[in-house]
């Protein structure tokens, strides 16, 4: 630092990573002989340190949730904003989806104020390997970048194992089966296998980090691991802890410290430990299922053997389509390039919230189209807030904030809506983070059984008729968990882009209103995975969200074509009662084909795009009132959308081609498919109906039309 007044901002995704990196930055300064100090400034910083850090510390380390809150007090930050010469943003690959949208607007608000104080800092973005580092950094920040991509970091030998769960049963009949005759359902539960792998490694003094993809999965995994360790002949105790964002800050820090000090044998985590928090040198990682992207796959594997030590990573596939594809095609993750990072700034509800924040920080003028343009979009947001009484003035005179509350407090960095539910324990205290409404309805509805920090709870009630809604839970000794069932409809379609493929086929992208009704739940045995109590009703109102949608409309003539292409002996027979009882076998089979095609597209999209299929949902129907023909939809799972469904629209041909290959080549050869090709654990209709041959026929018909349209 040649300029004695020069200041810098280092920004990280989480508080934990900020604190962790503070030590490393100061150690680096010492090693290089640089007379500079770095210090963390966030919500945990003591008040008597804050002014000193703002006024004197050379490198201020923080996170975007904090920066969002501090910008309306920018006068307190004027010294650093005036002298800021460097802004470094770490872990940029994590800023996608809803969180990425919020961070992108916070960065623009921050750069606007830096510009106001006369500084134009150099921006540095660091990222794990992604397919589009320059494009993503530019979308995230609004600045231009040059790429430095030579890897000089040291690393030891890394072994990666692919572990197919063994068969549940043995015997002559089973042993005579060929590999392609074995169904996923014949194999042992993959989550139990992953927990067993952790136990085996831990008992051999190999400190292991296991990744799973849900908070509940971490808690169930810990129970399974401890149970497996207890039943082991050696009787050796192992200490296994959960780690996820729903745990209290105190609990998470304790687990991080235990890992760093080697005081815990194993940890089962969500993606929360993918980031670069220093947790010491782990000996091994276990991946319970594919995390959705190659980038995340390697990020998780890379948590073991940091530095020059050797490491082992074990991938235990789930029975679904993507995991089985990767098991059979390991070069997909070992050889192919990683995916692009997706960030979409078109979500107007999120945009409008940040425009209100920006106006409260400094009046908005024509010059601010540089940060928040184009002008017509900025004007629409200003007009909306004027009508709500929150802004006065316009871009010519300056649009000023006219509200009483701090709009920054209304920004939830991981959501598009502000509604959060507290969790309260009957006759006790539970230190749990607030929940968003959709998670409450899906996982914390009345009667739900949930695990938290190793303990089981039953939800007693959901209280919503007040400003601060909450959920009450009570301790439970149940060995079960619950899974909600939902039904869905999509209305009020607004076409933004379309591609007429000819012959009545049309590919569309736009907006739609998705109505989701969580109507019932199943009670499931935690250890066997069997449903012990089916379809218990839930009394909750439907959730509606206006979001991004893509769809393909088929001509009515597709019905006869599909039926002619599949053997009549494969037709499905609807149940005598229930939602589909009124359908004949032809209609039920066709519905199964559309449903299967929709499932397949959602399941395979992560192989082409940087997204998780939990970020999307779908719907298929033989007749939609607005479309007027058979159709399947894929939609974003959050208010306003984040660009995922539209990415499927833009990459429809490649996603559909991969989907056809997977479904057609599935070893199950069953008409109704299996978890490796059509079935989905997220299906609101309990995977009924599904018809694999009809799904292939629908997909091929669509693909042929796309190929004709693009080559003709």
C-alpha positions in Angstrom: 0.0 0.0 0.0 2.0 3.0 -1.3 -0.8 5.5 -0.5 -0.9 5.9 3.3 -4.6 6.9 3.1 -5.6 4.0 0.9 -8.4 1.8 2.3 -9.8 -1.5 1.0 -13.0 -3.5 1.4 -12.9 -7.3 1.5 -16.3 -8.9 1.2 -17.3 -12.5 2.0 -20.5 -14.4 1.8 -20.8 -15.1 5.5 -19.8 -13.8 8.9 -18.0 -17.0 9.7 -15.8 -16.7 6.6 -15.1 -13.1 7.3 -13.8 -13.8 10.8 -11.9 -16.8 9.5 -10.2 -14.8 6.7 -9.3 -11.8 9.0 -6.6 -14.0 10.6 -5.2 -15.1 7.2 -5.1 -11.6 5.8 -3.2 -10.2 8.8 -0.8 -13.2 8.7 -0.2 -12.4 5.0 0.5 -8.8 5.8 3.1 -9.9 8.4 4.8 -12.3 6.0 5.0 -9.6 3.3 6.2 -6.9 5.7 3.2 -4.7 4.9 2.3 -2.2 7.6 -1.4 -2.7 7.4 -4.2 -4.2 9.5 -7.4 -6.0 8.5 -10.4 -6.2 10.9 -13.9 -7.6 10.6 -16.9 -5.3 10.8 -20.3 -7.0 11.1 -23.3 -7.3 13.5 -21.1 -9.1 16.0 -18.5 -6.3 16.2 -18.6 -4.4 19.6 -19.9 -0.9 19.4 -16.7 0.6 20.8 -14.7 -0.9 17.9 -17.0 0.1 15.1 -16.0 3.8 14.8 -12.3 2.9 15.1 -12.6 0.3 12.3 -14.4 2.7 10.0 -11.9 5.6 10.6 -8.6 3.8 10.8 -8.4 0.2 9.8 -6.7 -0.3 6.4 -8.8 -3.3 5.3 -12.4 -3.6 6.4 -13.7 -7.1 6.1 -17.5 -7.6 6.0 -20.4 -9.4 4.3 -23.2 -8.3 2.0 -25.9 -8.7 4.5 -24.1 -6.2 6.7 -23.2 -3.8 3.8 -26.9 -3.7 2.9 -27.6 -2.4 6.4 -24.7 0.1 6.6 -25.3 2.0 3.4 -27.9 4.3 4.8 -25.3 5.5 7.3 -22.8 6.2 4.6 -21.7 9.5 6.2 -20.1 7.4 9.0 -18.2 5.5 6.3 -17.1 8.6 4.3 -13.4 8.2 5.1 -13.2 4.7 3.7 -15.6 5.4 0.9 -13.5 8.4 -0.1 -10.2 6.5 0.0 -11.2 3.1 -1.1 -8.8 1.8 -3.8 -9.6 -1.9 -3.7 -12.8 -3.9 -3.3 -12.3 -7.7 -3.2 -15.3 -10.0 -3.5 -14.6 -13.7 -2.5 -16.5 -16.8 -3.4 -18.3 -15.2 -6.3 -19.6 -18.5 -7.6 -22.0 -18.7 -4.6 -23.9 -15.6 -5.7 -26.5 -17.1 -7.9 -30.3 -17.3 -7.7 -32.2 -15.2 -5.3 -29.2 -14.4 -3.1 -27.1 -13.5 -6.2 -29.8 -11.0 -7.3 -29.7 -9.3 -3.9 -25.9 -9.2 -3.8 -25.8 -7.7 -7.3 -28.0 -4.8 -6.3 -26.2 -4.2 -3.0 -22.9 -4.0 -5.0 -24.5 -1.4 -7.3 -25.8 0.6 -4.3 -22.3 0.4 -2.8 -20.5 1.4 -6.0 -22.9 4.3 -6.4 -21.9 5.7 -3.0 -18.2 5.1 -3.6 -18.6 7.1 -6.8 -20.4 9.9 -4.9 -17.4 10.2 -2.5 -15.0 10.3 -5.4 -13.4 6.8 -5.4 -13.3 4.2 -8.1 -11.7 1.2 -6.5 -10.2 -1.7 -8.5 -12.6 -4.7 -8.2 -11.2 -8.2 -7.7 -13.5 -11.2 -7.8 -12.3 -14.6 -6.8 -14.3 -17.7 -7.6 -14.2 -21.5 -7.7 -14.0 -22.9 -11.2 -17.1 -21.9 -13.1 -17.8 -21.9 -16.9 -18.3 -18.2 -17.2 -16.1 -16.3 -14.6 -15.8 -13.1 -16.6 -19.5 -12.9 -17.6 -20.7 -13.8 -14.1 -18.4 -11.3 -12.4 -19.6 -8.6 -14.8 -23.3 -9.4 -14.2 -22.7 -9.5 -10.5 -20.9 -6.1 -10.2 -21.7 -4.1 -13.4 -18.0 -3.7 -14.0 -15.6 -5.1 -16.6 -13.0 -7.8 -15.8 -9.9 -9.5 -17.0 -9.4 -13.2 -16.2 -6.5 -14.7 -14.2 -7.0 -18.5 -14.2 -3.7 -20.2 -13.5 -3.9 -22.4 -10.4 -0.8 -22.2 -8.3 -2.3 -23.6 -5.1 -0.6 -26.7 -3.7 -2.5 -30.0 -3.3 -1.7 -33.6 -2.6 -2.9 -36.8 -4.2 -6.7 -37.0 -4.3 -8.6 -40.3 -4.6 -12.2 -40.2 -5.7 -14.4 -43.3 -5.2 -17.8 -44.0 -6.8 -19.7 -46.3 -4.4 -22.9 -48.1 -5.7 -24.9 -49.2 -2.7 -25.0 -53.1 -2.5 -28.1 -55.2 -2.9 -30.4 -55.4 0.1 -30.8 -59.2 -0.3 -28.6 -62.0 -1.3 -29.2 -65.5 -2.6 -29.1 -67.5 -5.8 -31.9 -65.6 -7.5 -30.4 -62.2 -6.8 -26.9 -63.3 -7.7 -28.1 -64.5 -11.1 -29.3 -61.1 -12.0 -27.4 -59.1 -14.6 -26.3 -55.6 -13.7 -28.9 -54.1 -16.0 -31.7 -56.1 -14.4 -31.1 -54.6 -10.9 -33.5 -51.8 -10.0 -32.4 -49.0 -7.7 -35.1 -50.1 -5.2 -33.3 -53.4 -4.8 -30.2 -51.7 -3.4 -29.6 -50.5 0.2 -30.6 -47.0 1.1 -28.0 -44.6 -0.2 -28.2 -42.2 2.7 -27.6 -45.1 5.1 -24.6 -46.2 3.0 -23.1 -42.7 3.1 -23.5 -42.5 6.8 -21.9 -46.0 7.0 -19.0 -44.8 5.0 -18.5 -41.9 7.4 -18.6 -44.3 10.3 -16.1 -46.7 8.7 -13.7 -43.8 8.0 -14.1 -42.2 11.4 -13.5 -45.5 13.2 -10.2 -45.8 11.4 -9.2 -42.3 12.6 -10.0 -40.6 9.3 -11.7 -37.3 10.1 -14.6 -37.0 7.7 -16.9 -34.4 6.4 -20.1 -35.7 4.8 -22.3 -33.5 2.6 -26.1 -33.9 2.1 -28.6 -31.6 0.5 -31.1 -30.7 3.2 -31.1 -29.6 6.8 -33.3 -32.6 7.7 -30.8 -34.8 5.8 -28.0 -33.7 8.1 -30.0 -34.5 11.2 -31.1 -37.9 10.0 -27.6 -38.6 8.8 -26.2 -37.9 12.3 -28.7 -40.3 13.9 -28.0 -43.0 11.4 -24.2 -42.6 11.8 -24.4 -42.8 15.6 -26.7 -45.8 15.4 -24.3 -47.5 13.0 -21.4 -46.8 15.3 -23.2 -48.2 18.3 -24.1 -51.5 16.5 -20.5 -52.0 15.3 -18.7 -54.9 16.9 -15.8 -52.8 18.2 -18.2 -50.7 20.3 -16.0 -47.6 19.7 -17.8 -44.3 20.2 -17.5 -41.6 17.6 -18.6 -38.0 17.8 -20.6 -36.9 14.8 -22.2 -33.4 14.6 -24.7 -31.7 12.2 -23.9 -28.4 10.5 -26.4 -26.3 8.6 -27.7 -22.7 8.4 -30.7 -23.5 10.6 -28.5 -24.1 13.7 -27.7 -21.2 16.0 -24.6 -19.2 15.4 -23.1 -20.4 18.7 -23.6 -24.1 17.6 -22.1 -23.5 14.2 -19.0 -21.8 15.6 -18.5 -24.6 18.1 -18.6 -27.2 15.3 -16.1 -25.2 13.2 -13.7 -25.0 16.2 -14.1 -28.7 16.9 -13.2 -29.5 13.2 -10.3 -27.1 13.2 -8.9 -28.7 16.4 -9.6 -32.3 15.4 -11.9 -32.8 18.3 -14.8 -34.3 16.3 -14.7 -37.5 14.2 -17.2 -36.5 11.6 -19.6 -33.7 10.6 -22.6 -34.0 8.3 -23.3 -30.7 6.6 -25.4 -29.0 3.9 -23.7 -26.8 1.4 -22.9 -24.4 4.3 -19.4 -25.9 4.6 -18.7 -25.7 0.9 -17.3 -22.3 1.4 -13.7 -21.6 2.3 -14.1 -21.5 6.1 -10.9 -22.8 7.6 -11.9 -26.1 9.2 -8.4 -27.6 9.2 -7.2 -30.4 7.0 -10.0 -32.9 6.6 -8.9 -36.4 5.7 -12.0 -37.4 3.7 -15.3 -36.3 2.3 -18.4 -38.3 1.6 -21.0 -37.0 -0.8 -24.5 -38.3 -0.1 -25.8 -37.7 -3.6 -24.8 -35.4 -6.4 -25.1 -31.7 -5.3 -26.5 -30.6 -8.7 -23.5 -29.0 -10.4 -20.0 -30.1 -11.3 -18.7 -26.9 -9.6 -20.3 -27.9 -6.3 -19.2 -31.5 -6.7 -15.5 -30.3 -6.8 -16.0 -27.7 -4.2 -17.2 -30.4 -1.7 -14.5 -32.8 -2.7 -11.9 -30.0 -2.3 -12.7 -29.6 1.4 -10.5 -32.7 2.1 -6.8 -32.7 1.8 -6.2 -29.0 1.6 -2.6 -28.1 1.2 -0.2 -30.9 0.2 -1.8 -33.8 2.2 -3.5 -36.7 0.4 -7.2 -37.2 0.6 -10.1 -39.5 -0.2 -13.6 -38.6 -1.4 -16.5 -41.0 -1.8 -19.5 -40.3 -3.9 -22.6 -42.4 -2.9 -25.3 -41.9 -5.5 -29.0 -41.6 -4.8 -31.3 -43.7 -6.9 -32.5 -40.7 -9.0 -31.7 -39.9 -12.7 -28.8 -37.6 -12.3 -26.9 -39.6 -9.7 -27.3 -42.8 -11.7 -26.2 -41.0 -14.8 -23.0 -39.8 -13.1 -22.3 -43.2 -11.6 -22.5 -44.7 -15.1 -20.7 -41.8 -16.8 -18.1 -40.6 -14.3 -16.3 -38.6 -17.0 -19.1 -36.1 -16.8 -17.7 -34.8 -13.5 -14.1 -35.9 -13.9 -13.4 -34.6 -17.4 -16.1 -32.1 -18.6 -16.0 -28.3 -18.0 -18.0 -27.0 -15.1 -21.3 -25.1 -15.6 -22.0 -21.4 -16.0 -23.2 -19.5 -13.0 -26.7 -18.1 -13.5 -27.7 -14.7 -12.2 -30.8 -12.9 -13.5 -31.5 -9.3 -12.6 -35.0 -9.1 -14.2 -36.9 -9.9 -10.9 -38.9 -6.7 -10.4 -40.0 -7.3 -6.8 -36.3 -7.6 -5.7 -35.2 -4.7 -7.9 -37.9 -2.4 -6.5 -36.9 -3.1 -2.9 -33.3 -2.1 -3.6 -34.4 1.0 -5.5 -36.3 2.1 -2.4 -33.1 1.5 -0.3 -31.0 3.5 -2.8 -33.4 6.4 -2.6 -33.1 6.4 1.2 -29.3 6.5 0.9 -29.2 9.4 -1.7 -32.0 10.9 -3.9 -32.3 9.1 -7.2 -31.6 11.2 -10.4 -31.1 10.6 -14.1 -27.4 9.9 -13.4 -28.5 6.7 -11.5 -29.5 5.0 -14.7 -25.8 4.1 -14.7 -26.4 1.8 -11.8 -30.1 0.9 -12.0 -31.1 1.6 -15.6 -32.6 1.5 -18.1 -34.5 4.7 -17.4 -38.0 3.3 -18.1 -37.5 0.5 -15.5 -36.2 2.9 -12.9 -39.1 5.3 -13.5 -41.6 2.5 -13.1 -40.1 1.5 -9.8 -40.1 5.1 -8.6 -43.8 5.6 -9.7 -44.8 2.5 -7.8 -43.1 3.8 -4.6 -44.6 7.2 -5.2 -48.1 5.7 -5.3 -47.3 3.8 -2.1 -46.3 7.1 -0.4 -42.7 6.0 0.0 -41.0 8.4 -2.5 -41.5 12.0 -3.5 -40.1 13.7 -6.6 -38.8 12.2 -9.8 -35.6 11.6 -11.7 -35.4 15.2 -13.0 -35.8 16.8 -9.5 -34.5 13.9 -7.5 -36.7 11.1 -6.1 -36.4 11.2 -2.3 -37.3 8.7 0.4 -40.5 9.7 2.3 -41.0 6.7 4.5 -40.5 6.3 8.3 -38.9 2.8 8.5 -35.5 1.8 7.2 -36.1 0.0 4.0 -32.8 -1.8 4.3 -34.3 -3.8 7.2 -36.9 -5.1 4.8 -34.3 -6.9 2.6 -34.0 -10.6 3.2 -30.8 -11.6 1.3 -32.0 -15.1 0.6 -35.6 -14.5 -0.2 -37.9 -12.5 -2.5 -40.5 -11.9 0.2 -40.1 -10.6 3.7 -42.4 -12.9 5.7 -40.4 -14.9 8.3 -41.8 -17.3 10.9 -40.1 -17.6 14.4 -39.9 -21.1 15.9 -40.9 -21.5 19.6 -40.7 -24.5 21.8 -43.5 -25.6 24.1 -42.1 -25.6 27.7 -38.6 -24.8 26.6 -36.3 -22.8 24.3 -35.1 -23.6 20.9 -32.3 -21.6 19.2 -33.4 -21.8 15.6 -33.2 -19.3 12.7 -36.5 -17.9 11.4 -38.2 -19.8 8.5 -39.8 -18.5 5.3 -43.4 -19.3 4.6 -42.9 -21.9 1.9 -40.6 -23.9 4.2 -43.1 -23.7 7.0 -45.9 -25.0 4.8 -43.7 -27.7 3.3 -41.8 -28.9 6.4 -43.2 -27.2 9.6 -47.0 -27.7 9.0 -49.1 -28.9 12.0 -48.2 -32.5 12.7 -44.9 -32.3 11.0 -42.0 -34.3 12.6 -38.6 -32.5 12.2 -35.1 -33.0 13.5 -33.1 -30.1 14.8 -29.6 -30.4 16.3 -30.0 -34.1 16.9 -33.4 -33.8 18.6 -36.8 -34.7 17.3 -39.7 -32.2 17.4 -43.4 -32.3 16.4 -45.0 -29.1 15.1 -48.1 -28.2 17.3 -49.4 -25.2 15.4 -48.7 -22.5 12.9 -49.8 -19.0 14.1 -50.3 -16.5 11.2 -52.9 -14.0 12.3 -50.3 -11.4 13.6 -47.5 -9.2 12.4 -44.8 -11.7 13.6 -46.1 -15.2 12.7 -44.6 -18.2 14.4 -44.5 -22.0 14.7 -44.7 -23.9 18.0 -42.9 -27.2 18.3 -42.7 -29.8 21.1 -40.1 -32.5 21.8 -40.9 -35.9 20.4 -39.4 -39.4 20.6 -40.7 -40.5 17.3 -38.5 -42.5 14.9 -40.3 -41.1 11.9 -40.2 -38.0 9.8 -42.9 -36.4 7.5 -43.1 -35.4 3.9 -45.8 -33.0 2.6 -47.9 -33.7 -0.5 -49.1 -30.9 -2.7 -51.1 -30.1 -5.8 -50.6 -27.3 -8.2 -52.1 -25.2 -10.9 -50.7 -22.4 -13.1 -52.7 -19.4 -14.3 -52.5 -15.9 -15.8 -49.8 -16.7 -18.4 -47.9 -13.8 -19.9 -45.8 -14.7 -22.9 -42.5 -12.8 -23.2 -40.7 -14.9 -25.7 -41.9 -17.7 -27.9 -40.8 -20.0 -30.7 -43.4 -21.3 -33.1 -42.1 -24.7 -34.1 -44.8 -25.4 -36.6 -47.5 -28.0 -36.6 -49.1 -26.7 -33.5 -45.9 -27.0 -31.3 -44.9 -23.8 -29.5 -42.1 -23.2 -27.1 -42.7 -20.3 -24.7 -41.2 -18.3 -21.8 -42.8 -15.7 -19.7 -44.5 -15.2 -16.4 -47.3 -17.1 -14.7 -49.0 -17.4 -11.3 -48.3 -20.7 -9.6 -50.8 -21.9 -6.9 -49.5 -24.6 -4.5 -51.7 -26.3 -2.0 -50.0 -28.4 0.6 -53.0 -30.7 1.3 -51.6 -33.7 3.1 -48.5 -35.4 4.4 -47.0 -38.9 4.8 -45.3 -40.2 7.9 -42.2 -42.1 7.0 -39.9 -44.4 9.0 -36.6 -42.7 9.4 -34.6 -45.9 9.1 -36.5 -48.0 6.5 -37.9 -45.1 4.4 -41.4 -46.8 4.4 -44.6 -44.8 4.7 -46.2 -45.8 8.0 -49.1 -43.3 7.9 -50.3 -42.0 4.4 -52.1 -38.9 3.4 -52.9 -37.1 6.7 -54.8 -33.9 5.8 -53.2 -30.5 6.3 -55.5 -27.4 6.8 -53.4 -24.6 5.2 -54.4 -22.0 2.6 -52.7 -22.3 -0.8 -49.6 -20.3 -1.6 -49.5 -18.3 -4.7 -46.4 -16.8 -6.4 -46.0 -14.8 -9.6 -42.8 -16.2 -11.2 -40.9 -17.1 -14.4 -42.3 -20.0 -16.4 -41.4 -21.9 -19.6 -43.7 -24.3 -21.3 -44.1 -26.3 -24.5 -47.5 -26.6 -26.0 -48.3 -29.7 -28.0 -50.9 -30.0 -30.8 -54.0 -32.0 -29.9 -53.0 -34.4 -32.6 -50.1 -35.6 -30.4 -52.6 -37.7 -28.5 -53.2 -40.2 -31.4 -49.5 -40.1 -32.4 -48.3 -41.1 -28.9 -50.9 -43.8 -28.5 -49.8 -45.3 -31.9 -46.2 -45.4 -30.8 -46.6 -47.3 -27.6 -47.9 -50.9 -27.2 -51.4 -51.1 -25.9 -50.2 -53.7 -23.4 -48.3 -51.0 -21.6 -51.4 -48.7 -21.0 -51.8 -47.6 -17.4 -54.9 -48.5 -15.4 -56.2 -45.7 -13.1 -57.2 -46.5 -9.5 -60.9 -46.9 -8.9 -60.8 -43.9 -6.5 -58.9 -40.7 -6.2 -57.9 -37.8 -8.4 -57.6 -39.9 -11.6 -60.5 -42.3 -11.2 -62.6 -40.7 -13.9 -59.9 -41.1 -16.6 -59.9 -44.0 -19.1 -56.7 -46.0 -19.6 -55.7 -44.0 -22.8 -56.1 -40.6 -21.1 -54.3 -41.8 -17.9 -51.4 -43.2 -20.0 -51.1 -39.9 -21.9 -51.1 -38.0 -18.7 -48.4 -40.3 -17.4 -46.3 -39.5 -20.5 -46.6 -35.7 -20.1 -45.9 -36.0 -16.4 -42.9 -38.2 -17.1 -41.5 -35.7 -19.6 -41.9 -32.8 -17.2 -40.1 -34.8 -14.4 -37.3 -35.9 -16.7 -36.6 -32.3 -17.9 -36.5 -31.0 -14.3 -34.3 -33.9 -13.2 -31.8 -33.5 -16.0 -31.6 -29.7 -16.3 -28.8 -29.4 -13.7 -26.6 -31.4 -16.0 -26.7 -28.6 -18.5 -27.2 -25.5 -16.3 -25.9 -24.2 -13.0 -29.0 -24.8 -10.9 -30.6 -27.3 -8.5 -33.8 -29.0 -9.4 -35.2 -27.9 -6.1 -35.1 -24.4 -7.5 -37.7 -25.4 -10.0 -41.1 -27.0 -10.1 -43.3 -28.3 -12.9 -46.8 -29.1 -14.0 -48.3 -31.1 -16.9 -51.8 -31.4 -18.1 -53.6 -32.8 -21.1 -55.7 -29.6 -21.4 -54.9 -26.2 -20.0 -57.6 -23.5 -20.2 -55.3 -20.8 -21.3 -53.1 -22.8 -23.6 -55.9 -24.9 -25.1 -53.9 -28.0 -25.6 -51.6 -30.6 -23.9 -48.7 -28.8 -22.2 -46.0 -29.1 -19.6 -44.6 -26.2 -17.6 -41.3 -25.7 -15.7 -41.3 -22.8 -13.3 -39.0 -21.0 -10.9 -39.8 -21.8 -7.2 -39.6 -18.2 -5.9 -41.6 -15.0 -6.3 -40.6 -13.1 -9.4 -38.3 -15.8 -10.7 -34.5 -16.0 -10.8 -34.0 -17.0 -14.5 -33.8 -20.8 -14.1 -37.0 -21.7 -16.1 -36.0 -19.2 -18.8 -32.5 -20.9 -18.9 -34.3 -24.2 -19.7 -36.2 -22.4 -22.4 -32.9 -21.1 -23.9 -31.3 -24.5 -23.7 -34.4 -26.6 -24.4 -32.8 -28.8 -27.1 -29.7 -29.9 -25.1 -31.7 -30.5 -21.9 -34.4 -32.5 -23.8 -31.8 -34.5 -25.7 -30.1 -35.5 -22.5 -33.5 -36.3 -20.9 -34.5 -38.6 -23.8 -31.2 -40.5 -23.6 -31.5 -41.0 -19.8 -35.1 -42.2 -19.9 -34.7 -44.4 -23.0 -31.5 -46.0 -21.7 -32.6 -46.6 -18.1 -31.9 -50.1 -16.9 -35.3 -50.4 -15.2 -37.2 -50.9 -18.5 -40.4 -50.4 -16.6 -43.3 -48.7 -18.1 -43.8 -46.5 -15.0 -40.1 -45.8 -14.7 -38.1 -45.7 -11.6 -36.2 -43.1 -9.4 -33.3 -43.3 -11.8 -35.4 -42.0 -14.7 -38.8 -40.5 -14.0 -39.7 -40.7 -10.3 -39.1 -37.6 -8.1 -39.1 -37.3 -4.3 -40.5 -33.8 -4.8 -43.5 -34.8 -6.8 -46.8 -33.5 -5.3 -48.8 -36.4 -6.9 -46.7 -39.2 -5.4 -45.3 -40.0 -8.9 -48.7 -40.9 -10.4 -49.2 -41.3 -13.2 -45.9 -41.8 -15.0 -45.4 -43.7 -18.3 -41.9 -44.0 -19.7 -42.7 -45.0 -23.3 -45.2 -42.1 -23.6 -42.7 -39.7 -22.1 -40.1 -40.7 -24.6 -42.7 -40.2 -27.4 -43.6 -36.7 -26.2 -40.0 -35.7 -25.8 -38.9 -37.0 -29.2 -41.8 -35.2 -30.9 -40.8 -31.9 -29.3 -37.1 -32.5 -30.2 -37.8 -33.3 -33.8 -39.7 -30.1 -34.1 -37.0 -28.0 -32.5 -34.3 -29.7 -34.8 -36.5 -29.0 -37.8 -37.0 -25.4 -36.8 -33.3 -24.7 -36.1 -31.9 -26.5 -39.2 -34.7 -25.5 -41.7 
